């Protein structure tokens, strides 16, 4: 291009060029359907979903806005081949184009079956299909809960079959059985029944999850992972009755029983009332026959036993004679016993005469006087013995008393603090002392032994423990 032509070209900013490209792309591809395999799937915390659509040669960025995710028929999964419907747009922040997805569909029946098979393996590995966790159905439920459409033929077939077999109370939780909202409504219904009783409604004894036949796409809500988990976690026994006998959904494996049709589910839920009545009547007849036969056998046995038993007069003759003999011996024995007690009483009464009592009393008084004399002699002897022991102890005490030592001319020397001074080294020059003799105490003053003072007449002739060192 020549230099003269360049000034005629329009000049764009980056934002203006990005906006122009965005308008061009969106105008050229306002509505497209793109087939590819999902990869790089990411569920953002904002609620948007980001992923890539790829084939053998190319990759296309895709996004599903938060408001669109809730209405998707097929939940995106990595490795799933799908057909995405939407519009092509650009993202100026990174100079790339992307597909804004509004709907996701599976790319053919093979992809759908592959997805279901993968989901089945996943749930089976978690133990949701194990037979040991399946619950037994009650024999005769009082209340039956039904999760199905309120307008379809399914609920009419179930009610008609229940009326024919055994009428029971039925609680219907109306849901849509196909479409975008079906799976969520079925989950809410199953969990709602499990939360009963509420608002005066009783808790069902068994649940029936049912719908009529349809295509595989129509039955997809019953293959939803959330529905399967709700059925497996339900504390109430669940009967799955989805589609016809040839139709199989994932909740058939998680339910406690699978019925080929909704009508068969009603037959599984309750027994036939007429059959029960007939069986009860048959049991009654058999019981009456057995009771009559048993009573007849007992009557016959009683008659046979009555023939071999003796007559009543013969049976009680000997006991009656033994009773008469015992009654006669009892009278004689009572009289002999009375006579023996009378003789013993007379003998004791003879010993209770006044003269005998006086003699007995005199003997006791003499014995008491003799015992008193013995007590007085023993008391005096014991008192003299104790007096002698006490005098001996006093003599021993006097022999070891310090008063006897003081009487021989010794004295006890104490300082001003009242403590004993046992030797001269313990006495300090000029210390006030107290000398204790046998007839009293005398104060004294300690002086140096090199200048002994003249002895006083009061203490002449007495000895101390430290004589010549202190005075």
FENSULUR-V540219 format. One record per backbone hydrogen bond with DSSP energy under -1.0 kcal/mol. CO is the residue of the C=O (numbers start at 1). NH is the residue of the N-H. If there is no record, write none. Layout:
co->[CO,CO]
nh->[NH,NH]
This chain:
co->[2,5,6,13,14,15,16,17,18,19,20,21,22,23,24,25,29,32,34,36,37,38,39,42,44,48,49,50,51,52,53,54,58,60,61,62,63,64,65,65,68,69,77,80,81,82,83,84,85,85,86,87,89,91,91,96,98,99,100,103,105,106,108,109,110,111,112,113,114,115,116,117,118,119,120,121,122,123,124,127,131,142,143,144,145,146,147,148,153,154,155,156,157,158,159,160,161,162,165,169,171,181,182,183,184,185,186,187,188,189,190,191,193,198,206,207,208,209,211,215,219,220,222,224,225,226,227,228,229,237,238,238,239,240,241,244,249,250,251,257,261,262,263,264,265,266,272,273,274,275,276,277,278,279,280,281,282,283,284,285,286,287,288,289,290,291,292,293,294,295,296,297,298,299,300,301,302,303,304,311,312,316,317,318,319,320,321,322,323,324,325,326,327,328,329,330,331,332,333,334,335,336,337,338,339,340,341,342,343,344,345,346,349,353,354,355,356,357,358,359,360,361,362,363,364,365,366,367,368,369,370,371,372,373,374,375,376,377,378,379,380,381,382,383,384,385,386,387,388,389,390,391,392,393,394,395,396,402,403,405,406,409,412,413,414,415,419,423,424,428,431,433,434,435,436,440,442,444,446,448,459,464,466,466]
nh->[6,8,9,17,18,19,20,21,22,23,24,25,26,27,28,29,88,86,84,82,54,79,52,50,47,44,64,42,62,39,60,37,55,53,99,51,101,49,68,69,71,72,80,38,107,36,105,34,102,103,32,100,98,94,96,91,89,63,87,85,83,108,112,113,114,115,116,117,118,119,120,121,122,123,124,125,126,128,127,130,134,169,205,171,208,173,210,175,157,158,159,160,161,162,163,164,165,166,273,144,146,185,186,187,188,189,190,191,192,193,194,195,196,201,145,239,147,241,243,219,222,223,251,228,229,230,231,232,233,207,256,257,209,259,211,247,252,254,255,240,265,266,267,268,269,270,276,277,278,279,280,281,282,283,284,285,286,287,288,289,290,291,292,293,294,295,296,297,298,299,300,301,302,303,304,305,306,307,308,315,316,320,321,322,323,324,325,326,327,328,329,330,331,332,333,334,335,336,337,338,339,340,341,342,343,344,345,346,347,348,349,350,352,357,358,359,360,361,362,363,364,365,366,367,368,369,370,371,372,373,374,375,376,377,378,379,380,381,382,383,384,385,386,387,388,389,390,391,392,393,394,395,396,397,398,399,400,406,407,410,409,463,436,421,434,418,415,426,427,431,446,444,414,442,412,437,435,433,430,451,462,467,469,470]
